[in-house]
Amino acid sequence: MSQTHIDTPSTRFLTAHGIPYTVHDYEYVSDSGKIGIQAAAGIGIDQEKVFKTLMVEIDKKQIVCAVIPVHQKMNLKKVAALFGGKNARMLNAEKAEALTGFQVGGISPFGARTQVPVVFENAALKQDVMYINGGGRGIVIGLDPQQAIASVQGQTADLTVEAA
């Protein structure tokens, strides 16, 4: 696990906000749906502590960033309801990249080109340290969940599908 200094919009954002973080890199493999799980394995951290960043469009007019544990699925209805909408869907890769300035697989809630509302799954608050994308493929940053949420004026909510 390397602690090299990696310069991304996310690390610059956190540094500017005075938020301590650690950087961990891993071998990025583009396998949609498994990226976060590979990141967790790649840095040797339990899946419960590793979060993925999903860009969601509500009622085709509002875009929000949802942060959930890598091993869970997002409940789009819950996300839509949270923002007073009826329907939510994943933003397509092209739009997500244009909006955030990050490549899909490297999207972070910190330092995006366009700041949108950020909502974190409640589970984030159960962690001492949460690990989340650091603004580039194969880069994960570890930081305090409370500071992570505060830095983007985020909120927390129940966002995931109940385990069957």
Disulfide bonds with the S-S distance in Angstrom:
none
